[in-house]
Amino acid sequence: MRIQTRRLARALSIGLVLALAPVTAAAADPVTTGSVAGTLVDGSTPVADTAVELLVLPYGVRVRQTRTDAAGAFRIPEVPPRTYVLRFALPGGLVQFHPAVPALDSAAQIAVVAGAETTIHESVMPHGTLGGHVSTDAGDPAPGARIELHRITGGGPLVTVLADQAGNYLINYPPTDQLRVAVAAAQRGATNQWAHRRRSYTEADPVTITPGRHSTVDERLFPSGVVTGRFTRDGAPVPNVVVYATSQASTAESVSNWTDADGVFRLRPYPGSYRLRFVVPAGTGLDQWLGGAESESATRPVQVGVGSEVVLHEQQLSTGLVSGRLTDATGQPSVRSAVIVYDTSRGRQFQATTADDGTWFKTVWPGTYSVRYETGTQVQWATGKQSPETADPVVVAADTRTVVDDVLLLSD
């Protein structure tokens, strides 16, 4: 009895010790990333809404991006440890690298360490400002006018701003360089003009941005006309059709817009003669021109006068689909072969490429075609013909699919 009592007491004692012993915590996952944080200021003024990008060398590929907040602060978390270059793209188009240098090859690399935050305090490089006033041809303010900055070397706009209710605008942090300024009326579909009252980019007067100085560009908008209309198919509106009006006098004078949910479009080109092209959304893959023309040479121009309005109603042309499968004599698919669909009567052609299973397809205008295959080592016409004169005619009707399956013959 005493032996059993001692055993029970010993068991209780061991259990009590185990219960009171501290529980060992599970090992935490190791920290494998770091972070980059800091501020961007212009003197003592925070700079907000600036893109902050982490790049890797040697080509400056962007791997992370954030923006500065109202206090000019930024933070990029979960950055893999390695060395990076930091790039700042300011709202006015100025781009600089840390530490306040203009080019990638002069930037300093920063090291990101796992479990640590790398802090960068950046100041804006020397810069100027650009501003001015936009008015109508009659001299009234042009609120909402669009102002774009472009480099002399071309490319897309560095920055776009809108004029306020008084027609005034201001661009902070433009690059200190020679730039070109494009201006357009507030209405969607308005034509760009270039400072000072130039109608093309190549004729534009360069504007020089000087560090520490304000540059002024006041612009008076050219008078324009209006081209408006509706794009439909079988009476139903077709939205998202891009409409281009290109001047016959200069291809630099072009304007584009797109149809809304009701199929309506509106353009504001300069006075002159224009050709209109309609790019129909995915599903046809074909452009058409004003008047139901299938080519630019077959369309008619539109005359636009000052203050006049030209109203057009355009119907979407019908299309057909031609498709097929190309195989060799053993039944194996012919992969990556070129398929040319010819319309010899109108001198036009469409090209497709066979997929991994030998299939191909192409949207075309209704008509009669010849189909030609090019495999790299072999040329053949449909179906199984060795010359265009003997090729079978392939008829494609509106809103239908024409199937042309073919087998490559052994070449001599």
C-alpha positions in Angstrom: 0.0 0.0 0.0 2.8 2.4 0.9 4.6 1.5 -2.4 1.5 2.4 -4.5 1.1 5.7 -2.5 4.7 6.7 -3.2 4.3 5.8 -7.0 1.1 7.9 -7.2 2.7 10.9 -5.5 5.7 10.7 -7.8 3.5 10.6 -10.9 1.6 13.6 -9.7 4.8 15.5 -9.0 6.2 14.8 -12.5 2.8 15.9 -14.0 2.8 19.1 -12.0 6.4 19.9 -13.1 5.5 19.3 -16.8 2.4 21.4 -16.5 4.4 24.3 -15.0 7.2 24.1 -17.5 7.2 26.9 -20.2 5.9 25.8 -23.6 8.6 26.1 -26.3 7.4 28.5 -29.1 7.5 27.3 -32.8 10.5 28.7 -34.7 9.4 31.8 -36.7 9.9 31.9 -40.4 13.1 33.6 -41.4 12.8 37.1 -42.8 13.7 37.0 -46.5 12.9 40.5 -47.8 13.6 44.1 -46.9 12.0 47.4 -47.8 12.8 50.8 -49.2 11.3 54.0 -47.8 11.9 57.7 -47.8 10.8 61.2 -48.9 10.9 63.4 -51.9 11.1 67.2 -51.4 11.6 70.3 -53.4 13.6 72.4 -50.9 11.4 72.2 -47.8 8.2 71.4 -49.8 7.0 67.8 -50.1 6.4 66.5 -53.6 3.3 64.3 -53.9 2.0 62.0 -56.7 5.4 61.0 -58.0 6.1 57.5 -59.3 9.0 55.8 -57.4 10.4 52.8 -59.2 13.0 50.2 -58.2 15.2 49.1 -61.2 17.7 46.4 -61.7 20.8 46.8 -63.8 22.2 46.5 -66.4 19.1 47.4 -68.4 17.1 49.4 -65.9 14.2 46.9 -65.7 11.5 48.0 -63.3 10.7 45.4 -60.6 8.7 47.5 -58.0 6.7 50.7 -58.1 4.8 53.0 -55.7 3.9 56.7 -55.4 4.7 59.5 -53.0 1.8 60.6 -50.7 0.8 64.2 -49.8 3.7 64.4 -47.4 6.2 63.3 -50.1 6.7 60.0 -48.4 7.0 56.6 -50.0 7.6 53.0 -49.0 8.1 49.8 -51.0 7.8 46.6 -48.9 8.8 43.0 -49.6 11.8 43.8 -51.7 14.2 40.8 -52.3 17.7 41.6 -51.1 20.1 42.8 -53.8 21.2 46.2 -55.2 18.8 48.5 -57.0 18.6 51.8 -58.7 15.8 54.3 -57.7 14.0 56.3 -60.3 11.5 59.2 -59.7 9.0 60.3 -62.4 7.6 63.6 -61.3 4.1 64.9 -62.3 5.5 67.4 -64.8 7.5 64.9 -66.8 10.8 65.4 -65.1 12.6 62.0 -64.5 15.5 61.7 -62.1 17.5 59.0 -60.4 18.9 58.8 -56.9 20.9 60.7 -55.9 19.3 63.6 -57.9 21.0 62.7 -61.2 19.3 62.8 -64.7 20.7 59.6 -66.2 20.7 55.9 -65.3 24.4 55.4 -65.9 25.2 58.1 -63.2 22.8 56.7 -60.6 24.0 55.2 -57.3 23.0 51.7 -56.4 21.2 51.1 -53.1 21.5 47.8 -51.2 18.5 46.1 -49.8 19.1 43.8 -46.8 16.7 41.2 -45.5 14.9 42.3 -42.4 16.0 45.9 -42.8 14.6 49.1 -44.3 16.7 51.2 -46.6 15.9 54.9 -46.2 16.3 57.4 -49.0 15.8 61.2 -48.7 15.7 62.7 -52.3 15.6 66.3 -53.4 14.2 67.4 -56.8 16.9 68.4 -59.3 16.9 72.1 -60.6 13.8 72.7 -62.6 11.6 75.4 -64.0 7.8 75.8 -64.5 5.6 76.2 -67.5 2.2 77.9 -67.6 0.0 80.2 -69.7 -3.4 80.9 -70.9 -5.6 79.2 -73.6 -8.3 81.1 -75.4 -10.7 80.6 -78.3 -10.1 82.2 -81.6 -12.5 85.0 -80.5 -10.3 85.6 -77.4 -12.6 84.1 -74.8 -11.1 81.7 -72.1 -11.0 78.0 -73.2 -11.7 76.1 -69.9 -10.9 72.4 -70.0 -8.5 72.8 -73.0 -5.9 70.0 -73.1 -2.2 70.9 -72.9 0.5 68.3 -73.6 4.3 68.5 -73.3 6.3 66.6 -76.0 10.0 66.1 -76.5 11.7 67.4 -79.6 12.6 63.9 -80.5 9.0 62.8 -80.6 7.1 60.1 -78.7 4.1 60.3 -76.5 3.3 63.2 -74.2 5.4 63.6 -71.1 2.5 65.1 -69.2 -1.1 66.3 -69.9 -2.9 69.0 -68.0 -6.2 70.8 -68.4 -6.8 74.5 -68.4 -9.0 75.8 -65.5 -12.2 77.8 -65.8 -10.3 80.9 -66.6 -8.3 79.1 -69.3 -5.1 79.1 -67.3 -2.7 76.2 -66.7 0.5 75.5 -64.8 2.9 72.6 -65.1 5.4 72.0 -62.3 8.6 70.0 -62.8 8.9 69.9 -66.6 12.3 68.7 -67.9 14.8 71.4 -68.3 15.1 71.0 -72.0 13.6 72.2 -75.3 10.1 70.9 -75.6 7.0 71.2 -77.8 3.6 72.2 -76.5 0.4 70.7 -78.0 -3.0 72.3 -77.3 -6.5 71.1 -78.0 -10.0 72.2 -77.2 -11.9 70.5 -74.3 -14.3 68.6 -76.5 -13.4 64.9 -77.0 -12.2 64.4 -80.6 -10.6 67.9 -80.9 -7.5 68.3 -83.1 -4.1 69.1 -81.6 -2.4 72.3 -82.5 1.1 73.3 -81.6 2.7 76.4 -80.1 2.5 79.0 -81.4 -0.6 78.5 -83.6 1.1 75.8 -85.7 -0.9 73.0 -87.4 1.8 70.3 -87.2 4.4 68.9 -84.8 7.3 69.6 -87.2 6.3 73.3 -87.6 5.9 73.8 -83.8 8.0 76.4 -82.0 10.3 74.8 -79.4 9.8 76.0 -75.8 12.9 76.1 -73.6 12.5 75.2 -69.9 15.2 76.9 -67.9 16.1 75.9 -64.3 14.7 78.3 -61.7 12.6 80.2 -64.3 9.0 80.3 -65.4 8.3 79.8 -69.1 5.0 81.1 -70.6 3.1 79.7 -73.5 -0.2 81.5 -74.3 -2.2 79.9 -77.1 -5.3 80.9 -79.1 -7.2 77.9 -80.6 -7.7 77.6 -84.3 -11.4 77.7 -85.5 -12.7 74.3 -86.4 -15.6 72.5 -87.9 -17.5 69.5 -86.7 -17.9 66.0 -88.2 -20.5 63.9 -86.4 -22.5 60.8 -87.2 -23.6 57.4 -86.2 -22.1 54.0 -86.9 -24.6 51.0 -87.1 -24.9 47.4 -88.2 -28.3 46.3 -89.5 -29.8 49.4 -87.7 -28.2 48.6 -84.3 -25.5 51.0 -82.9 -21.9 49.7 -82.8 -20.0 51.2 -79.8 -16.2 51.5 -79.5 -15.5 52.0 -83.2 -12.5 54.2 -83.6 -13.0 57.0 -86.1 -10.0 58.6 -87.8 -10.1 61.8 -89.9 -6.9 62.4 -91.8 -6.3 65.6 -93.8 -5.6 65.2 -97.5 -3.3 68.2 -97.2 -1.1 66.9 -94.4 -1.1 63.5 -92.6 0.1 65.5 -89.5 -3.4 67.0 -89.3 -5.5 64.1 -88.1 -8.0 63.6 -85.3 -9.6 60.5 -83.8 -12.5 59.6 -81.5 -14.7 56.6 -80.9 -18.4 55.8 -80.9 -20.3 55.8 -77.7 -23.0 53.3 -76.6 -25.4 54.8 -79.1 -22.9 54.5 -82.0 -22.4 58.2 -82.1 -19.1 59.9 -82.8 -18.0 63.5 -82.9 -14.8 65.1 -84.3 -13.6 68.7 -84.4 -11.0 69.0 -87.2 -9.6 72.1 -88.8 -11.2 73.3 -92.0 -10.1 71.3 -95.0 -10.6 68.0 -96.8 -10.5 64.7 -94.8 -10.7 61.0 -95.4 -12.5 59.0 -92.7 -11.5 55.5 -91.6 -13.5 53.3 -89.2 -11.7 50.6 -87.1 -14.4 48.2 -86.1 -13.9 46.3 -82.7 -12.6 42.8 -82.5 -14.7 40.3 -84.4 -14.0 41.5 -87.9 -10.4 42.6 -87.9 -11.0 44.8 -90.9 -11.0 48.6 -91.3 -13.5 50.4 -93.6 -13.7 53.9 -95.0 -16.5 56.4 -95.4 -19.3 55.4 -97.7 -18.9 51.7 -97.2 -15.5 51.6 -99.0 -13.2 48.7 -98.4 -10.1 50.8 -99.2 -8.9 54.3 -98.9 -8.6 54.8 -102.6 -12.3 54.0 -103.0 -13.6 56.4 -100.4 -14.8 60.0 -100.8 -13.3 63.0 -98.9 -15.3 65.1 -96.5 -15.1 68.9 -96.7 -15.0 70.7 -93.3 -15.6 74.4 -93.0 -15.3 76.9 -90.1 -18.2 76.5 -87.7 -19.9 74.0 -90.0 -21.2 70.6 -89.0 -21.0 67.6 -91.3 -23.4 64.8 -90.4 -22.7 61.2 -91.5 -24.4 57.8 -91.1 -22.1 54.9 -91.7 -23.1 51.2 -91.9 -20.7 48.4 -90.9 -19.8 46.3 -93.9 -20.6 42.6 -93.9 -17.7 40.2 -93.7 -17.2 36.5 -94.0 -14.9 33.9 -92.5 -12.6 31.6 -94.4 -10.8 28.8 -92.6 -9.3 25.4 -93.0 -6.8 22.8 -92.0 -3.5 22.0 -93.8 -1.9 18.6 -93.5 0.7 16.6 -95.3 0.1 13.4 -97.2 0.4 11.3 -94.0 -2.3 13.4 -92.3 0.2 15.3 -90.0 -0.6 19.0 -89.5 1.5 21.5 -91.4 2.6 23.9 -88.6 3.5 27.6 -89.0 2.8 27.6 -92.7 1.7 30.9 -94.4 -1.8 31.0 -95.9 -2.4 33.9 -98.3 -6.0 34.6 -99.4 -5.9 36.5 -102.7 -8.6 38.6 -104.3 -7.0 39.0 -107.7 -9.8 41.1 -109.2 -9.3 43.8 -106.6 -5.6 43.4 -106.0 -5.9 42.7 -102.3 -4.8 39.9 -100.0 -5.1 38.7 -96.4 -2.6 36.5 -94.6 -2.9 33.9 -91.8 -0.6 31.3 -90.2 -1.4 27.7 -89.5 -1.6 26.7 -85.8 0.0 23.6 -84.1 -2.9 21.5 -85.3 -2.7 22.8 -88.9 -5.8 25.0 -88.7 -6.1 28.6 -89.8 -8.8 31.2 -90.2 -9.2 34.8 -91.6 -11.9 37.4 -91.6 -12.3 38.8 -95.2 -14.7 40.9 -97.3 -17.2 38.8 -99.2 -15.8 37.8 -102.6 -14.0 35.2 -104.7 -10.5 34.3 -103.6 -7.5 32.1 -104.4 -5.8 30.4 -101.4 -2.1 29.8 -101.5 0.1 27.9 -99.0 3.8 28.5 -98.3 5.6 26.0 -96.1 9.2 27.3 -96.6 10.0 24.4 -98.9 6.8 24.1 -100.8 4.2 26.4 -102.5 0.8 25.1 -103.4 -2.7 26.5 -104.2 -6.0 25.2 -103.0 -7.0 22.6 -103.5 -3.9 20.6 -104.3 -3.1 22.8 -107.3 0.4 23.7 -108.5 -0.3 27.0 -110.2 -2.6 30.0 -109.6 -4.2 29.5 -113.0 -5.5 26.1 -111.9 -6.4 27.1 -108.4 -10.0 26.4 -107.2 -12.0 29.6 -106.6 -12.9 30.0 -103.0 -16.2 32.0 -102.6 -16.8 33.8 -99.3 -20.3 35.0 -98.6 -21.4 37.6 -96.0 -21.8 36.3 -92.4 -20.9 32.8 -93.4 -17.9 30.5 -92.9 -16.2 28.9 -95.9 -14.0 25.9 -95.1 -10.9 25.0 -97.2 -9.2 21.9 -96.0 -6.2 20.9 -98.0 -3.4 18.3 -98.3 0.2 19.2 -99.3 1.2 17.2 -102.3 4.7 15.8 -102.6 6.9 18.2 -104.6 8.9 17.0 -107.6 
